[in-house]
Amino acid sequence: MTSGLTKRRNKAACSASNLQEAPVPLGTYLHDGDIITFGNTELEAIHVPGHSPGSLVYYCAADHCMFSGDVLFQGSIGRADLTGGNFDELIEHICSRLFILPNDTIVYPGHGAPTTIGIEKAENPFFR
């Protein structure tokens, strides 16, 4: 006898196999300065190590926003105490790579509420 979960998995697998288009193959890893384009949107990958060695932030100059993942939060920064993390490197790269962006750049972090570069430069306790 099959469970409801097994039935849903089987149905999902069958649906996926009936796709009209083949999946897009993965290319290469993203690097600092790479541009990701989809539709009319362009994002620039910015390497900001410290939370993890390969941390990337995605900046959209046209829309004055960035997606910071676990690097920068409203009033905080990402953890640097995990394997590969480095607190001093995180602070250095936020200052040298992100705080040079326009103050009105909206920051969409991986968790929590959005903020702006200007607010974080002025109010984030890690940079006072």
Buried (B, 14 or more C-beta within 10 A) or exposed (E): EEEEEEEEEEEEEEEEEEEEEEEEEEEEEBEEEBEEEEEEEBBBBBBBBBBBEEBBBBBBEEEBBBBBBBBBBBBBBBEBEEEEBBBEBBBBBBEEBBBEBEEEBBBBBEEEEEBBBBBBBEEBEBEE
